[in-house]
Amino acid sequence: MRRKIKGKLYFLARDAKSRMRNFNKEKTVFEQVNYAKSCLGVHEQELYDRVRKLLSREEVIINPIKELIDNKYYASLTLEGKQKYIFDLSEKYKEMKLRFEREHEDYLKVSNI
């Protein structure tokens, strides 16, 4: 019989997974949202607030990235820097949109009770 050797990384991952399971059971939706906000930096929190306002509007948004761009910073970049900025911003927007949808869905579940 061959025995698997489990490394330190396996045990760290197992413990982290266990903590996440317990965290989600112990905390309410609103406590989890506040915890998530505290984990973000100031810049990310400002960007998330802008994304939240953008997605909360009743109108259809055709180009959300254009509305999220910091025009002064964007104008100071090189061509490669502009491309990287757009890619990074679109990735952050995608993540923040998913987060907003999860929070909004959880909020609707709680408010319907």
N, CA, C and O atoms as a MOPAC input file, in Angstrom:
PM7 MOZYME 1SCF
protein

 N      0.81900 1    -1.17300 1     0.00000 1
 C      0.00000 1     0.00000 1     0.00000 1
 C      0.87400 1     1.25100 1     0.00000 1
 O      1.83700 1     1.38300 1     0.75600 1
 N      0.49500 1     2.13300 1    -0.86300 1
 C      1.26300 1     3.36300 1    -0.94700 1
 C      0.54600 1     4.44200 1    -0.13900 1
 O     -0.65900 1     4.64900 1    -0.27700 1
 N      1.28500 1     5.09100 1     0.66800 1
 C      0.70600 1     6.11000 1     1.54200 1
 C      1.01900 1     7.49800 1     0.98500 1
 O      2.15900 1     7.79200 1     0.62600 1
 N     -0.02600 1     8.36000 1     0.91700 1
 C      0.19000 1     9.72400 1     0.42300 1
 C      0.83100 1    10.57300 1     1.50400 1
 O      0.48200 1    10.48700 1     2.68100 1
 N      1.74000 1    11.36200 1     1.09300 1
 C      2.38000 1    12.29000 1     2.01400 1
 C      1.72100 1    13.65300 1     1.80100 1
 O      1.80100 1    14.24500 1     0.72400 1
 N      1.08500 1    14.11800 1     2.83700 1
 C      0.39800 1    15.40200 1     2.74500 1
 C      1.30600 1    16.47900 1     3.30800 1
 O      1.82200 1    16.37400 1     4.42000 1
 N      1.48100 1    17.49800 1     2.51700 1
 C      2.36800 1    18.56900 1     2.92500 1
 C      1.67800 1    19.63000 1     3.75600 1
 O      0.48100 1    19.56000 1     4.03600 1
 N      2.45500 1    20.59200 1     4.13200 1
 C      1.96400 1    21.68800 1     4.96700 1
 C      0.89000 1    22.48800 1     4.23600 1
 O     -0.05800 1    22.97000 1     4.85600 1
 N      1.03500 1    22.62800 1     2.93800 1
 C      0.06400 1    23.38200 1     2.14400 1
 C     -1.31700 1    22.73500 1     2.20900 1
 O     -2.32700 1    23.43700 1     2.26900 1
 N     -1.36900 1    21.41500 1     2.19700 1
 C     -2.64600 1    20.69500 1     2.28500 1
 C     -3.35700 1    21.03700 1     3.58900 1
 O     -4.55700 1    21.31100 1     3.58800 1
 N     -2.62700 1    21.02300 1     4.69700 1
 C     -3.23400 1    21.29900 1     5.98900 1
 C     -3.64700 1    22.76500 1     6.11400 1
 O     -4.68100 1    23.06800 1     6.71000 1
 N     -2.85100 1    23.67300 1     5.56000 1
 C     -3.22700 1    25.08500 1     5.58000 1
 C     -4.51600 1    25.31500 1     4.79000 1
 O     -5.39900 1    26.05300 1     5.22800 1
 N     -4.61500 1    24.67800 1     3.62500 1
 C     -5.81600 1    24.82700 1     2.79700 1
 C     -7.03200 1    24.23700 1     3.49200 1
 O     -8.11700 1    24.81700 1     3.44400 1
 N     -6.86300 1    23.10200 1     4.12900 1
 C     -7.96600 1    22.46500 1     4.84200 1
 C     -8.45800 1    23.35400 1     5.98300 1
 O     -9.66300 1    23.50800 1     6.17900 1
 N     -7.51800 1    23.94000 1     6.74000 1
 C     -7.89400 1    24.81500 1     7.83800 1
 C     -8.59800 1    26.07700 1     7.33800 1
 O     -9.56700 1    26.53400 1     7.94300 1
 N     -8.10900 1    26.63400 1     6.23600 1
 C     -8.73700 1    27.83300 1     5.66800 1
 C    -10.15500 1    27.53100 1     5.19600 1
 O    -11.06500 1    28.33600 1     5.39200 1
 N    -10.33500 1    26.38600 1     4.58300 1
 C    -11.66300 1    25.99100 1     4.11600 1
 C    -12.60600 1    25.81500 1     5.30400 1
 O    -13.76900 1    26.21100 1     5.23700 1
 N    -12.12100 1    25.23600 1     6.36300 1
 C    -12.92100 1    25.04600 1     7.56600 1
 C    -13.31600 1    26.39800 1     8.17300 1
 O    -14.45700 1    26.58100 1     8.59700 1
 N    -12.36900 1    27.33800 1     8.21000 1
 C    -12.67600 1    28.66800 1     8.74500 1
 C    -13.73800 1    29.37200 1     7.90800 1
 O    -14.62200 1    30.03100 1     8.45400 1
 N    -13.65500 1    29.23400 1     6.57900 1
 C    -14.64100 1    29.87100 1     5.71200 1
 C    -16.02300 1    29.26900 1     5.92600 1
 O    -17.01800 1    29.99400 1     5.93300 1
 N    -16.09500 1    27.97900 1     6.09800 1
 C    -17.39200 1    27.34600 1     6.35900 1
 C    -17.98800 1    27.86600 1     7.66000 1
 O    -19.16900 1    28.20900 1     7.71400 1
 N    -17.18000 1    27.92500 1     8.69700 1
 C    -17.65700 1    28.39700 1     9.99700 1
 C    -17.98300 1    29.88300 1     9.96100 1
 O    -18.94100 1    30.32100 1    10.59800 1
 N    -17.19300 1    30.66600 1     9.21800 1
 C    -17.43100 1    32.10100 1     9.11800 1
 C    -18.79200 1    32.36300 1     8.49000 1
 O    -19.55500 1    33.19200 1     8.98500 1
 N    -19.09700 1    31.66900 1     7.41600 1
 C    -20.35800 1    31.88900 1     6.72700 1
 C    -21.55600 1    31.45800 1     7.56800 1
 O    -22.63500 1    32.03200 1     7.42300 1
 N    -21.39900 1    30.47600 1     8.43200 1
 C    -22.50700 1    30.01600 1     9.26900 1
 C    -22.73500 1    30.94400 1    10.45000 1
 O    -23.87500 1    31.16100 1    10.86200 1
 N    -21.65600 1    31.49100 1    10.99600 1
 C    -21.76800 1    32.28400 1    12.20800 1
 C    -22.20100 1    33.71600 1    11.94000 1
 O    -22.89200 1    34.31200 1    12.76600 1
 N    -21.81800 1    34.27100 1    10.82800 1
 C    -22.09200 1    35.67000 1    10.54400 1
 C    -23.38000 1    35.81100 1     9.75200 1
 O    -23.72300 1    34.95600 1     8.93500 1
 N    -24.09000 1    36.90900 1    10.00900 1
 C    -25.26800 1    37.20100 1     9.20100 1
 C    -24.81100 1    37.83800 1     7.90100 1
 O    -23.62800 1    38.12900 1     7.72600 1
 N    -25.73000 1    38.04900 1     7.01100 1
 C    -25.40100 1    38.63300 1     5.70900 1
 C    -24.81000 1    40.01800 1     5.88900 1
 O    -23.81700 1    40.35700 1     5.24400 1
 N    -25.40800 1    40.82400 1     6.75800 1
 C    -24.94600 1    42.19200 1     6.92200 1
 C    -23.57600 1    42.26100 1     7.58500 1
 O    -22.78200 1    43.14600 1     7.26400 1
 N    -23.28900 1    41.35500 1     8.49200 1
 C    -21.96300 1    41.31100 1     9.10700 1
 C    -20.91400 1    40.91000 1     8.07500 1
 O    -19.79600 1    41.42500 1     8.09400 1
 N    -21.26800 1    39.99300 1     7.17300 1
 C    -20.33100 1    39.58300 1     6.13000 1
 C    -20.04500 1    40.73600 1     5.18300 1
 O    -18.90400 1    40.90900 1     4.75300 1
 N    -21.05800 1    41.52700 1     4.85000 1
 C    -20.87000 1    42.66900 1     3.96100 1
 C    -19.93900 1    43.67900 1     4.61100 1
 O    -19.02400 1    44.18300 1     3.95900 1
 N    -20.15700 1    43.98200 1     5.88300 1
 C    -19.28800 1    44.93500 1     6.57300 1
 C    -17.86400 1    44.41100 1     6.67000 1
 O    -16.91200 1    45.18300 1     6.54900 1
 N    -17.70400 1    43.10700 1     6.88900 1
 C    -16.37100 1    42.51700 1     6.92900 1
 C    -15.69400 1    42.65600 1     5.56900 1
 O    -14.51400 1    42.99800 1     5.49700 1
 N    -16.42900 1    42.39500 1     4.49700 1
 C    -15.86500 1    42.50400 1     3.15100 1
 C    -15.45800 1    43.94300 1     2.84800 1
 O    -14.43300 1    44.17400 1     2.20600 1
 N    -16.24500 1    44.90400 1     3.30200 1
 C    -15.89700 1    46.31100 1     3.07100 1
 C    -14.61900 1    46.67700 1     3.80500 1
 O    -13.79700 1    47.42500 1     3.27600 1
 N    -14.43900 1    46.16200 1     5.01100 1
 C    -13.25700 1    46.50900 1     5.78400 1
 C    -11.98600 1    45.90300 1     5.18700 1
 O    -10.89000 1    46.40200 1     5.44300 1
 N    -12.11500 1    44.84000 1     4.39700 1
 C    -10.95500 1    44.20100 1     3.78800 1
 C    -10.45100 1    44.96800 1     2.56600 1
 O     -9.30500 1    44.79000 1     2.15300 1
 N    -11.29100 1    45.80900 1     1.99200 1
 C    -10.89400 1    46.56900 1     0.81900 1
 C    -10.07200 1    47.77800 1     1.22800 1
 O    -10.22900 1    48.31500 1     2.32500 1
 N     -9.19100 1    48.19700 1     0.32600 1
 C     -8.46100 1    49.41900 1     0.55100 1
 C     -9.34400 1    50.61900 1     0.24500 1
 O    -10.47300 1    50.46500 1    -0.22100 1
 N     -8.82800 1    51.80900 1     0.50600 1
 C     -9.60900 1    53.03000 1     0.28700 1
 C     -9.96400 1    53.18500 1    -1.19100 1
 O    -11.10600 1    53.50100 1    -1.52300 1
 N     -8.99600 1    52.96400 1    -2.07700 1
 C     -9.23800 1    53.10300 1    -3.51600 1
 C    -10.25200 1    52.08100 1    -4.00500 1
 O    -11.15200 1    52.41300 1    -4.77600 1
 N    -10.11000 1    50.84400 1    -3.55900 1
 C    -11.04100 1    49.79400 1    -3.97300 1
 C    -12.44200 1    50.05300 1    -3.43700 1
 O    -13.43100 1    49.78000 1    -4.11800 1
 N    -12.53100 1    50.58400 1    -2.21100 1
 C    -13.84600 1    50.87900 1    -1.63900 1
 C    -14.53000 1    52.00100 1    -2.41900 1
 O    -15.73500 1    51.94200 1    -2.66600 1
 N    -13.76300 1    53.02600 1    -2.80600 1
 C    -14.33000 1    54.11200 1    -3.61100 1
 C    -14.80300 1    53.58300 1    -4.96000 1
 O    -15.87500 1    53.95600 1    -5.43800 1
 N    -14.00700 1    52.71800 1    -5.56800 1
 C    -14.39200 1    52.13200 1    -6.84600 1
 C    -15.63700 1    51.26600 1    -6.68600 1
 O    -16.52100 1    51.28700 1    -7.54200 1
 N    -15.71000 1    50.50700 1    -5.59900 1
 C    -16.88900 1    49.67200 1    -5.36900 1
 C    -18.13500 1    50.53500 1    -5.15700 1
 O    -19.21900 1    50.19000 1    -5.62800 1
 N    -17.98000 1    51.64800 1    -4.45300 1
 C    -19.12000 1    52.54000 1    -4.26800 1
 C    -19.60100 1    53.09800 1    -5.60500 1
 O    -20.80400 1    53.21700 1    -5.83500 1
 N    -18.65700 1    53.43900 1    -6.48600 1
 C    -19.03900 1    53.92200 1    -7.81900 1
 C    -19.73500 1    52.82800 1    -8.62000 1
 O    -20.71600 1    53.09500 1    -9.31400 1
 N    -19.23000 1    51.59100 1    -8.52600 1
 C    -19.86000 1    50.47100 1    -9.23400 1
 C    -21.25700 1    50.22400 1    -8.68100 1
 O    -22.19500 1    49.97900 1    -9.44000 1
 N    -21.39600 1    50.29000 1    -7.36100 1
 C    -22.70300 1    50.07500 1    -6.73700 1
 C    -23.70700 1    51.12600 1    -7.19200 1
 O    -24.85000 1    50.79400 1    -7.50600 1
 N    -23.29500 1    52.38500 1    -7.22900 1
 C    -24.18700 1    53.45800 1    -7.69700 1
 C    -24.54400 1    53.26000 1    -9.16500 1
 O    -25.68200 1    53.48400 1    -9.57900 1
 N    -23.56500 1    52.84300 1    -9.93100 1
 C    -23.78200 1    52.62500 1   -11.36500 1
 C    -24.79500 1    51.50100 1   -11.60100 1
 O    -25.69100 1    51.62900 1   -12.43500 1
 N    -24.64700 1    50.41400 1   -10.86800 1
 C    -25.54400 1    49.27400 1   -11.05200 1
 C    -26.91100 1    49.48900 1   -10.41100 1
 O    -27.87600 1    48.81900 1   -10.77700 1
 N    -27.00200 1    50.40600 1    -9.46900 1
 C    -28.27400 1    50.67200 1    -8.79300 1
 C    -29.19900 1    51.56300 1    -9.62800 1
 O    -30.39300 1    51.66600 1    -9.34400 1
 N    -28.64900 1    52.19500 1   -10.64300 1
 C    -29.48500 1    53.05500 1   -11.47100 1
 C    -30.50500 1    52.23700 1   -12.24400 1
 O    -30.28400 1    51.06300 1   -12.54000 1
 N    -31.60400 1    52.86000 1   -12.56100 1
 C    -32.70400 1    52.19100 1   -13.25900 1
 C    -32.46700 1    52.08500 1   -14.76200 1
 O    -33.20800 1    51.38100 1   -15.44700 1
 N    -31.47200 1    52.75300 1   -15.27900 1
 C    -31.24800 1    52.78000 1   -16.72600 1
 C    -30.25300 1    51.71100 1   -17.17400 1
 O    -29.50900 1    51.16200 1   -16.36200 1
 N    -30.24900 1    51.42900 1   -18.45300 1
 C    -29.33000 1    50.45400 1   -19.03000 1
 C    -27.97800 1    51.13000 1   -19.22900 1
 O    -27.90400 1    52.23600 1   -19.76400 1
 N    -26.92400 1    50.47200 1   -18.80200 1
 C    -25.57400 1    51.01300 1   -18.91400 1
 C    -24.88800 1    50.33700 1   -20.08900 1
 O    -24.66300 1    49.12700 1   -20.07300 1
 N    -24.55900 1    51.11100 1   -21.09500 1
 C    -23.95800 1    50.55300 1   -22.30400 1
 C    -22.46900 1    50.31000 1   -22.11700 1
 O    -21.96900 1    49.24700 1   -22.48200 1
 N    -21.75100 1    51.27900 1   -21.55200 1
 C    -20.30700 1    51.15300 1   -21.38200 1
 C    -19.92200 1    51.53300 1   -19.94800 1
 O    -19.55200 1    52.67900 1   -19.69300 1
 N    -20.00600 1    50.58500 1   -19.01600 1
 C    -19.71900 1    50.92900 1   -17.61700 1
 C    -18.25000 1    51.25900 1   -17.37100 1
 O    -17.93800 1    52.05600 1   -16.48500 1
 N    -17.35100 1    50.66400 1   -18.13400 1
 C    -15.92100 1    50.92800 1   -17.93100 1
 C    -15.61300 1    52.39500 1   -18.21900 1
 O    -14.81600 1    53.01500 1   -17.51500 1
 N    -16.24100 1    52.94600 1   -19.24800 1
 C    -16.02500 1    54.35400 1   -19.59700 1
 C    -16.44700 1    55.26600 1   -18.45100 1
 O    -15.81800 1    56.29700 1   -18.21300 1
 N    -17.49500 1    54.89600 1   -17.75100 1
 C    -17.96500 1    55.72200 1   -16.64700 1
 C    -17.10500 1    55.56400 1   -15.39500 1
 O    -17.12100 1    56.43400 1   -14.52500 1
 N    -16.36000 1    54.47600 1   -15.29400 1
 C    -15.52800 1    54.22900 1   -14.11700 1
 C    -14.09900 1    54.75400 1   -14.25900 1
 O    -13.37600 1    54.85300 1   -13.26700 1
 N    -13.69400 1    55.08600 1   -15.46600 1
 C    -12.31400 1    55.52500 1   -15.71300 1
 C    -12.03900 1    56.85400 1   -15.01800 1
 O    -12.85800 1    57.77200 1   -15.04500 1
 N    -10.87300 1    56.93200 1   -14.40000 1
 C    -10.37800 1    58.19000 1   -13.85100 1
 C     -9.66600 1    58.90000 1   -15.00200 1
 O     -8.53600 1    58.55400 1   -15.34600 1
 N    -10.32600 1    59.89000 1   -15.59300 1
 C     -9.83700 1    60.50900 1   -16.83000 1
 C     -8.49300 1    61.20200 1   -16.67600 1
 O     -7.67100 1    61.14600 1   -17.59100 1
 N     -8.24400 1    61.85600 1   -15.53800 1
 C     -6.95400 1    62.53700 1   -15.33700 1
 C     -5.81300 1    61.52100 1   -15.30400 1
 O     -4.77400 1    61.72700 1   -15.93100 1
 N     -6.00900 1    60.44000 1   -14.58000 1
 C     -4.98700 1    59.40200 1   -14.49200 1
 C     -4.80800 1    58.71600 1   -15.84600 1
 O     -3.68300 1    58.44200 1   -16.26300 1
 N     -5.89900 1    58.44600 1   -16.51600 1
 C     -5.86400 1    57.75700 1   -17.81000 1
 C     -5.10700 1    58.58300 1   -18.84800 1
 O     -4.36600 1    58.02900 1   -19.66000 1
 N     -5.28800 1    59.90100 1   -18.82700 1
 C     -4.62000 1    60.77400 1   -19.79700 1
 C     -3.11000 1    60.80000 1   -19.57900 1
 O     -2.36200 1    61.06300 1   -20.52000 1
 N     -2.65300 1    60.53500 1   -18.37400 1
 C     -1.21900 1    60.60500 1   -18.08400 1
 C     -0.47200 1    59.31300 1   -18.43900 1
 O      0.75500 1    59.27100 1   -18.34800 1
 N     -1.18600 1    58.27000 1   -18.83700 1
 C     -0.55800 1    56.97800 1   -19.10200 1
 C     -0.05700 1    56.84900 1   -20.53600 1
 O     -0.51300 1    57.54600 1   -21.44200 1
 N      0.89500 1    55.93600 1   -20.71400 1
 C      1.34400 1    55.58700 1   -22.05700 1
 C      0.32100 1    54.64700 1   -22.68400 1
 O     -0.64300 1    54.25100 1   -22.02800 1
 N      0.52200 1    54.29300 1   -23.93600 1
 C     -0.40600 1    53.40600 1   -24.62100 1
 C     -0.49700 1    52.05100 1   -23.92100 1
 O     -1.59200 1    51.52500 1   -23.71900 1
 N      0.65400 1    51.48900 1   -23.55100 1
 C      0.65900 1    50.21400 1   -22.83800 1
 C      0.01200 1    50.34900 1   -21.46600 1
 O     -0.70800 1    49.45400 1   -21.02500 1
 N      0.26900 1    51.46400 1   -20.79500 1
 C     -0.31500 1    51.71800 1   -19.48700 1
 C     -1.83400 1    51.85500 1   -19.56700 1
 O     -2.55900 1    51.39900 1   -18.68300 1
 N     -2.30400 1    52.49400 1   -20.64800 1
 C     -3.74900 1    52.63900 1   -20.84000 1
 C     -4.40800 1    51.28100 1   -21.04400 1
 O     -5.47800 1    51.00800 1   -20.49800 1
 N     -3.75600 1    50.43300 1   -21.83800 1
 C     -4.31300 1    49.09800 1   -22.06900 1
 C     -4.36200 1    48.29700 1   -20.76700 1
 O     -5.36700 1    47.65200 1   -20.46900 1
 N     -3.28200 1    48.34100 1   -19.99900 1
 C     -3.23700 1    47.61600 1   -18.73000 1
 C     -4.28700 1    48.15900 1   -17.76900 1
 O     -4.94700 1    47.39100 1   -17.06800 1
 N     -4.44400 1    49.48800 1   -17.73400 1
 C     -5.43900 1    50.11300 1   -16.85800 1
 C     -6.85800 1    49.65300 1   -17.21500 1
 O     -7.65400 1    49.34700 1   -16.32700 1
 N     -7.16500 1    49.60700 1   -18.49700 1
 C     -8.49300 1    49.17200 1   -18.95000 1
 C     -8.72100 1    47.70700 1   -18.58900 1
 O     -9.79300 1    47.34500 1   -18.10300 1
 N     -7.72000 1    46.86600 1   -18.82400 1
 C     -7.86400 1    45.44400 1   -18.48200 1
 C     -8.04200 1    45.24400 1   -16.97600 1
 O     -8.89900 1    44.47200 1   -16.54600 1
 N     -7.23700 1    45.93700 1   -16.18400 1
 C     -7.35100 1    45.82400 1   -14.72500 1
 C     -8.70200 1    46.33400 1   -14.23300 1
 O     -9.33600 1    45.71600 1   -13.37700 1
 N     -9.13700 1    47.47200 1   -14.78400 1
 C    -10.40800 1    48.04700 1   -14.38300 1
 C    -11.57500 1    47.14400 1   -14.76800 1
 O    -12.53500 1    47.00500 1   -14.00900 1
 N    -11.49200 1    46.53300 1   -15.94100 1
 C    -12.58100 1    45.64300 1   -16.35600 1
 C    -12.62500 1    44.38700 1   -15.48800 1
 O    -13.70700 1    43.87700 1   -15.19600 1
 N    -11.47400 1    43.89000 1   -15.07800 1
 C    -11.43100 1    42.72400 1   -14.18900 1
 C    -12.00900 1    43.08100 1   -12.82000 1
 O    -12.78200 1    42.31200 1   -12.24900 1
 N    -11.63300 1    44.24600 1   -12.29600 1
 C    -12.17500 1    44.67800 1   -11.01200 1
 C    -13.67800 1    44.90500 1   -11.11000 1
 O    -14.42100 1    44.56400 1   -10.19100 1
 N    -14.12800 1    45.48300 1   -12.23000 1
 C    -15.55800 1    45.71500 1   -12.42400 1
 C    -16.32100 1    44.39600 1   -12.42200 1
 O    -17.38100 1    44.28300 1   -11.80600 1
 N    -15.77500 1    43.40500 1   -13.11200 1
 C    -16.44200 1    42.10300 1   -13.17100 1
 C    -16.56900 1    41.50200 1   -11.77700 1
 O    -17.63100 1    40.99500 1   -11.41800 1
 N    -15.49900 1    41.55100 1   -10.98800 1
 C    -15.52900 1    41.01600 1    -9.63000 1
 C    -16.50300 1    41.79000 1    -8.74300 1
 O    -17.25100 1    41.19800 1    -7.96500 1
 N    -16.48600 1    43.11500 1    -8.86500 1
 C    -17.34400 1    43.94200 1    -8.02600 1
 C    -18.81000 1    43.81700 1    -8.43200 1
 O    -19.70200 1    43.93300 1    -7.59100 1
 N    -19.05600 1    43.58100 1    -9.70700 1
 C    -20.43200 1    43.37900 1   -10.17100 1
 C    -20.98500 1    42.07800 1    -9.59200 1
 O    -22.13000 1    42.03400 1    -9.14000 1
 N    -20.17800 1    41.02900 1    -9.60600 1
 C    -20.60600 1    39.76400 1    -8.99800 1
 C    -20.86300 1    39.92700 1    -7.51000 1
 O    -21.84000 1    39.40200 1    -6.97700 1
 N    -19.98500 1    40.65200 1    -6.84900 1
 C    -20.16500 1    40.89600 1    -5.42000 1
 C    -21.45000 1    41.68500 1    -5.15600 1
 O    -22.20300 1    41.36500 1    -4.23600 1
 N    -21.69400 1    42.70700 1    -5.96300 1
 C    -22.91000 1    43.49800 1    -5.81400 1
 C    -24.14600 1    42.63700 1    -6.02500 1
 O    -25.11400 1    42.74300 1    -5.27200 1
 N    -24.11900 1    41.79000 1    -7.03800 1
 C    -25.26800 1    40.92600 1    -7.31300 1
 C    -25.51200 1    39.95100 1    -6.16500 1
 O    -26.66200 1    39.70800 1    -5.79800 1
 N    -24.44500 1    39.38800 1    -5.59100 1
 C    -24.59900 1    38.49100 1    -4.44100 1
 C    -25.18700 1    39.23100 1    -3.24100 1
 O    -26.10600 1    38.73800 1    -2.58700 1
 N    -24.64900 1    40.41900 1    -2.95800 1
 C    -25.14200 1    41.19500 1    -1.82600 1
 C    -26.59900 1    41.59700 1    -2.03100 1
 O    -27.41000 1    41.52200 1    -1.10800 1
 N    -26.91700 1    42.01900 1    -3.23900 1
 C    -28.28400 1    42.44600 1    -3.53600 1
 C    -29.24000 1    41.26200 1    -3.42900 1
 O    -30.35000 1    41.39600 1    -2.91600 1
 N    -28.80300 1    40.10900 1    -3.91400 1
 C    -29.62500 1    38.90200 1    -3.82200 1
 C    -29.83500 1    38.50600 1    -2.36200 1
 O    -30.95000 1    38.16000 1    -1.97400 1
 N    -28.78200 1    38.55200 1    -1.55100 1
 C    -28.89800 1    38.22400 1    -0.13400 1
 C    -29.79200 1    39.22800 1     0.59000 1
 O    -30.58200 1    38.85800 1     1.45900 1
 N    -29.65800 1    40.49700 1     0.22100 1
 C    -30.49600 1    41.53400 1     0.83800 1
 C    -31.96400 1    41.29300 1     0.51700 1
 O    -32.82000 1    41.44400 1     1.38900 1
 N    -32.26600 1    40.92200 1    -0.72400 1
 C    -33.64900 1    40.64200 1    -1.09900 1
 C    -34.20400 1    39.43500 1    -0.35000 1
 O    -35.37300 1    39.41800 1     0.03600 1
 N    -33.35300 1    38.42400 1    -0.14600 1
 C    -33.79200 1    37.25400 1     0.61500 1
 C    -34.14100 1    37.62400 1     2.04500 1
 O    -35.15400 1    37.17100 1     2.57700 1
 N    -33.30500 1    38.44500 1     2.67000 1
 C    -33.51700 1    38.84400 1     4.04500 1
 C    -34.74100 1    39.75900 1     4.16700 1
 O    -35.50900 1    39.63600 1     5.12100 1
 N    -34.92600 1    40.66300 1     3.21900 1
 C    -36.04700 1    41.60300 1     3.30600 1
 C    -37.38300 1    40.93400 1     3.01300 1
 O    -38.42400 1    41.46900 1     3.39500 1
 N    -37.38900 1    39.77400 1     2.34300 1
 C    -38.63300 1    39.07800 1     2.06200 1
 C    -39.11600 1    38.23700 1     3.23600 1
 O    -40.23000 1    37.71600 1     3.20900 1
 N    -38.29500 1    38.10300 1     4.25600 1
 C    -38.67000 1    37.26400 1     5.40500 1
 C    -39.73100 1    37.92700 1     6.24000 1
 O    -40.16500 1    37.36500 1     7.24600 1

